[in-house]
Amino acid sequence: MQALVVDDDFVTRELLRNAMEASGFEALLAENGRQALEILRAGQARLVVTDWEMPEMDGLTLCQAIRAEELGRYVYVILLTCREGTSNVVEGLAAGADDFVSKPFEPSELSMRLRAGARVLSLETRDLAIFALAKLAESRDPETGGHLERVRMYSRELAGHLAGQAKFAERVDAGFIRLLYLTSPLHDVGKVGIPDHVLLKPGRLDDHEFEIMKTHTTQGAATLESALEQYPEAVFLRMARDIALSHHERYDGNGYPEGRAGEDIPLCARVFAVADVYDALVSKRVYKDAFTHDIAKGIILEGSGTQFDADVVEAFKAREAVFAAIRAQHRETAQAA
């Protein structure tokens, strides 16, 4: 990975360059913040180590400029400084810095902080790859435009409410909510394996076609399970698999593909099911018009304890105003487009 060194002192730049290259990073050099911005605009680096004190544009101003730029990707900034104290840390963080290294620096500490930054950037790359894969599956179904963006937002709202309930305090935390937001767009990845004459049929499916359509759950889960076997430590794949497999299960056991019931259905899938059905109800399809929020709400409430987990329905009731706002926002965006 390329890392950008920004320092007006030649000796310090060379010391930083040597330390970076010894840690496996390719070092790019800039003498001041203005040169650094030109390099970043060219897309040559996403990891920056910059001195705080510099002429023309100091480290804080550079941080602020990076955050104000539309660079198309996140840039991780480490401030190199001899300043100490909480007030300076707060000032640096407020300007947009991600981490700090004290002057004079220790090469081993710099290496550790560079690797930490690289891990953060790799997570963004992972998130983008996951969403791109989900969009690929969605692209085969022209009726579902914007569906992925909406359901992940609905799911986050539902999980956010559950996190405040004592019953779910140990299971739904910030990590669970983030993974749900990240992986929920993969729920229909199995549709890439559904034949066009079924997936793109302009009307309701007959019984045989519906049986074929239902296999998108098992096909998607099998694909994600294969990836999980290769990377068992990737917990996001486990949640993605569970959602793909079980988001059409019903709380009363009358869903598919396995007929699971109650808490035998993974919590992530029970949460996502409400988000998914709500979006399907308020969206126009070739075989139906879009329902109003109130009609969709009535259907969700009617399914409490049968189609849906009653606790998740209560979360929906608590956040229904946000659901309506998300729907309205995306509808306005689509109309504008």
TIPA-271358 format. One record per residue (C-alpha): x, y, z; residue in three letters. Coordinates in steps of 0.25 Angstrom, whole numbers, plus 5000, padded with zeros to 4 digits. Layout:
! residues N
XYZALA/...
END
This chain:
! residues 337
500050005000MET/500550144997GLN/500650245008ALA/500950395007LEU/501950465016VAL/501750615017VAL/502850695024ASP/503550815021ASP/504850765027ASP/505750675018PHE/506350595029VAL/505050555035THR/504450525021ARG/505550425019GLU/505450365033LEU/503950345031LEU/504250285017ARG/505250185022ASN/504350145033ALA/503150125024MET/503850045014GLU/504449955025ALA/502949925029SER/502549895014GLY/501950025010PHE/502250104998GLU/502550245002ALA/502150364994LEU/502750504998LEU/502250644999ALA/502850765005GLU/501650835009ASN/500050825010GLY/499850874996ARG/500750774989GLN/500050664998ALA/498650704993LEU/499150694978GLU/499650554981ILE/498350514988LEU/497450574977ARG/498250484967ALA/497750364975GLY/499250324978GLN/499050294993ALA/498050275004ARG/498950275016LEU/499650405021VAL/500650435031VAL/500750585032THR/501550685041ASP/500650775050TRP/501650895048GLU/501850935034MET/501951065025PRO/500851095015GLU/499850995020MET/500050925034ASP/499650785037GLY/498250835043LEU/497950915031THR/498350795022LEU/497350705030CYS/496250805029GLN/496550815014ALA/496550665012ILE/495150645019ARG/494650755011ALA/495050694998GLU/494250604989GLU/495350494988LEU/494350384985GLY/494950294997ARG/495350315011TYR/496850365014VAL/497450325027TYR/498250435034VAL/499350415044ILE/499850545051LEU/501350555054LEU/501450645066THR/502350685078CYS/501050745084ARG/500450675096GLU/499250685105GLY/497750665103THR/497450795097SER/498350775085ASN/497850635083VAL/496450685083VAL/496850795073GLU/497450695064GLY/496350605064LEU/495350715062ALA/496150755049ALA/496050615044GLY/497250535048ALA/497050395051ASP/498350365059ASP/499550425065PHE/501050395066VAL/501950475075SER/503250535071LYS/504350485071PRO/503650365066PHE/503950215068GLU/503950135055PRO/503250015062SER/502150105067GLU/501950175053LEU/501950035047SER/500849995057MET/500050115054ARG/500150105039LEU/499649965039ARG/498450005048ALA/498150105038GLY/498250005026ALA/497349915034ARG/496250025035VAL/496450055020LEU/496249905017SER/494949905024LEU/494450015015GLU/494849935003THR/494149805008ARG/492849885010ASP/492949944996LEU/493149804991ALA/492049744998ILE/491049854993PHE/491549834979ALA/491249694979LEU/489849724985ALA/489649824974LYS/490049724963LEU/488949624968ALA/487949744969GLU/488249784955SER/487649664949ARG/486249704955ASP/485949844949PRO/484749864958GLU/485549874971THR/486350004969GLY/486750064982GLY/486249944990HIS/487649914996LEU/487850055001GLU/486550055007ARG/486449925014VAL/487849935020ARG/487350075026MET/486050005031TYR/486849895037SER/487749985045ARG/486550065051GLU/485949935056LEU/487249875062ALA/487550015068GLY/486150005076HIS/486449865080LEU/487749905085ALA/487049985096GLY/486249875101GLN/486749785112ALA/486349655105LYS/487349685094PHE/488349765102ALA/489349645101GLU/489149615086ARG/488849745079VAL/490049845081ASP/490749945072ALA/491449825065GLY/490249755062PHE/489549875056ILE/490749905047ARG/490849765042LEU/489349765039LEU/489449895032TYR/490649835024LEU/490149695021THR/488649715019SER/488849765004PRO/489349615001LEU/487949555005HIS/487549534990ASP/488949494985VAL/488449354981GLY/487549424970LYS/488749424961VAL/488449274960GLY/486949284956ILE/486549274941PRO/486149394934ASP/484849334930HIS/484449334945VAL/485249454951LEU/484749544940LEU/483349494938LYS/482449614936PRO/481349564945GLY/481049474957ARG/481849334957LEU/481049204956ASP/481349094966ASP/482449034959HIS/483149164956GLU/482949204971PHE/483649074975GLU/484849114966ILE/484849254972MET/484949204986LYS/486249144983THR/486949274983HIS/486949264998THR/487749134998THR/488649174986GLN/489049304993GLY/489349235006ALA/490149124999ALA/490949234992THR/491249305005LEU/491549175013GLU/492549135003SER/493249275005ALA/493149255020LEU/493749115020GLU/494949185013GLN/494949295023TYR/494349245036PRO/494749375044GLU/493949465035ALA/492749485044VAL/492049565034PHE/491949455024LEU/491149375035ARG/490149485037MET/490049495022ALA/489749345020ARG/488749345031ASP/487949465025ILE/488049405011ALA/487549265016LEU/486449315026SER/485849445022HIS/484649375017HIS/484349295029GLU/483149325037ARG/483149335052TYR/481949225052ASP/482749125044GLY/482049145031ASN/483149205023GLY/484249155014TYR/485249085011PRO/485349015024GLU/484049045032GLY/484749095044ARG/483949155055ALA/484149255066GLY/485549285072GLU/486049165063ASP/486049275052ILE/487349355054PRO/487049495060LEU/487749565048CYS/486749495039ALA/485549525048ARG/485949675048VAL/486149685033PHE/484849615029ALA/484049735035VAL/484949825027ALA/484849745014ASP/483349725014VAL/483049875018TYR/483949915006ASP/483249814997ALA/481849865001LEU/482150014999VAL/482849994986SER/482149984972LYS/482249844965ARG/481749794952VAL/480649724959TYR/480249824969LYS/480249974972ASP/481050034983ALA/480350024997PHE/480250145006THR/481050145018HIS/479750135027ASP/479350005019ILE/480749945020ALA/480749975035LYS/479449905036GLY/479949785029ILE/481249785038ILE/480449795051LEU/479449685046GLU/480649595044GLY/481149615059SER/481449475065GLY/481049395052THR/481849445041GLN/482749535049PHE/483449535062ASP/482549625071ALA/483749695078ASP/484249735064VAL/482849785061VAL/482849865073GLU/484149925068ALA/483449955055PHE/482350035063LYS/483350115070ALA/484150155058ARG/483050165048GLU/483150315046ALA/484650285042VAL/484150175032PHE/483250275026ALA/484250385025ALA/485250285018ILE/484250245008ARG/483850385005ALA/485350435004GLN/485650314994HIS/484450344986ARG/484750484984GLU/486150454980THR/485650354970ALA/484650454964GLN/485750564963ALA/486650464956ALA/
END
